[in-house]
Amino acid sequence: MEQVLRPIYQERASQSNTLGVILVEKREEQSNVTDTFDTVLLIIVKEAEQPVFTKHYLYEGNKVALHTVTEKLIRKWLLVGSNKKVVDWIFFGKVLFDRNEFLHKLKIELQEFPYNGRKIKTGIQFSKLIRRYLEGKEYFDKGSYLDAYNHVVDSLHHLGRLSIIDSGLYPEVTVWAQVKKIEPAIYKLYEELVTSNEPIEKRLELLFLASEFLIHSRTRDGAQHILEVMQTKETWSIQELHDHRELINYSVDLEVFVEYLVDKGYIQVEPVVAKNDRIFHRHYKADKDALEIEQ
């Protein structure tokens, strides 16, 4: 297949904007990694009008997908964890072209997983965990157990990814295989939730109790990134937090996360007088005393 596709990727490799080309073949045991395609060509470029441009090809009954993706979007996917297949492609795909060792350096970066990168990724995953946990708890309290179950499964996925990130690794597509080795206790919780013969209400009740402890024990690490950002300025409006170049990656989970940290005493609310002296803007500041106590 590589020889058949050579004219396609060589044309792009000759362009100065192209940073690297990776070939990924479907593995029978993991066809989802290539979205069921037989072959994927990933072309990473420095800049493009469209962050992602995709083409599909057919050759003698084989399906081929070509994705041209900007470096900026690749790095966002790796940071936010919104496209887990890319980690697999970069680690296990065959490098066909590598300008100035871009892909080689990227692999080393992923393997070493810089400390600051871990802090940001931990914060993003923790904010997602908080949203799913709180929404699941709300459904549980209302008696909507199937909706609660879906949210708890998602929250356990985020908890599992956090354990992998804490160990200095990148969460891969087969995240539970990693969790089983790194943190068996979280794997056991997941296993009990999905395989237990207990009534769903009982399973959820036990999971919420266990999850509450696990979440509490990880709160300071999960909040570290956002609190360090907030310490660079005395107070913040919610829009200023949304607009910050690093916090923008928290997306729709940011406000729920901020409220959770207010409730836990990590963030203080600072009322600021608005035009109407009976209404106040709600600004936020990192609670330095709470940080010192935790440290």
RAGI-V822598 format. One record per residue. PSI is psi in whole degrees, 0 to 359 (NA if undefined). BURIAL is 1 if it has 9 or more other ideal C-beta (glycine too) atoms within 8 Angstrom, else 0. Layout:
PSI;BURIAL + PSI;BURIAL
This chain:
325;1 + 319;0 + 322;0 + 321;0 + 352;1 + 314;0 + 327;0 + 309;1 + 333;1 + 324;0 + 318;0 + 326;1 + 334;1 + 348;0 + 134;0 + 339;0 + 343;0 + 128;1 + 326;1 + 156;1 + 130;1 + 137;1 + 128;1 + 123;1 + 145;1 + 134;1 + 130;0 + 321;0 + 350;0 + 61;0 + 340;1 + 337;0 + 328;1 + 17;1 + 37;0 + 0;0 + 151;1 + 326;1 + 141;1 + 133;1 + 118;1 + 119;1 + 118;1 + 127;1 + 158;1 + 311;0 + 156;0 + 155;1 + 321;0 + 128;0 + 327;0 + 130;1 + 124;0 + 141;0 + 146;0 + 139;1 + 159;1 + 128;0 + 112;0 + 46;0 + 357;0 + 137;1 + 133;1 + 132;1 + 132;1 + 122;1 + 121;1 + 118;1 + 141;1 + 153;1 + 321;1 + 316;0 + 321;1 + 313;1 + 325;0 + 316;1 + 317;1 + 325;1 + 311;1 + 335;1 + 26;1 + 354;0 + 80;0 + 335;1 + 329;1 + 324;1 + 315;1 + 316;1 + 317;1 + 319;1 + 318;1 + 353;0 + 162;1 + 124;0 + 119;1 + 335;1 + 137;1 + 98;1 + 124;0 + 34;0 + 33;0 + 311;1 + 323;1 + 314;1 + 323;0 + 319;1 + 315;1 + 318;0 + 318;1 + 320;1 + 321;0 + 334;0 + 80;1 + 146;0 + 315;0 + 323;0 + 322;1 + 321;1 + 314;1 + 313;1 + 322;1 + 315;1 + 316;1 + 313;1 + 322;1 + 321;1 + 323;1 + 319;1 + 315;1 + 313;1 + 311;1 + 321;1 + 312;1 + 320;1 + 321;1 + 319;1 + 321;1 + 315;0 + 320;1 + 315;1 + 332;0 + 352;0 + 10;0 + 78;0 + 325;1 + 320;0 + 319;1 + 319;1 + 313;1 + 318;1 + 324;1 + 320;1 + 314;1 + 318;1 + 323;1 + 326;1 + 315;1 + 322;1 + 319;1 + 316;1 + 322;1 + 319;1 + 324;1 + 315;1 + 318;1 + 330;1 + 358;0 + 13;0 + 167;1 + 134;1 + 129;1 + 185;1 + 316;1 + 66;0 + 323;1 + 333;1 + 323;0 + 315;1 + 321;1 + 324;0 + 322;0 + 315;1 + 83;0 + 331;0 + 318;0 + 322;1 + 320;1 + 320;0 + 314;1 + 316;1 + 317;0 + 323;1 + 317;1 + 344;0 + 347;0 + 149;0 + 0;0 + 153;0 + 147;0 + 324;1 + 317;0 + 317;0 + 314;1 + 319;1 + 314;1 + 321;1 + 320;1 + 321;1 + 313;0 + 318;1 + 323;1 + 318;0 + 314;0 + 321;1 + 314;1 + 318;0 + 342;0 + 2;1 + 316;1 + 316;0 + 319;1 + 330;1 + 350;1 + 315;1 + 309;1 + 324;1 + 323;1 + 321;1 + 315;1 + 337;1 + 348;0 + 354;0 + 150;0 + 305;0 + 159;1 + 139;1 + 162;1 + 326;1 + 324;0 + 324;1 + 316;1 + 324;1 + 347;0 + 138;1 + 334;0 + 321;0 + 343;1 + 336;1 + 346;1 + 339;1 + 227;0 + 348;0 + 352;1 + 312;1 + 320;0 + 321;1 + 315;1 + 314;1 + 323;0 + 316;1 + 332;1 + 313;1 + 327;0 + 359;0 + 9;0 + 334;1 + 138;1 + 148;0 + 130;0 + 106;1 + 133;0 + 127;1 + 131;0 + 190;0 + 319;0 + 119;0 + 358;0 + 352;0 + 140;0 + 144;0 + 143;0 + 105;1 + 167;1 + 149;1 + 148;1 + 133;1 + 102;1 + 326;0 + 319;0 + 323;1 + 317;1 + 322;0 + 316;0 + 325;0 + NA;0
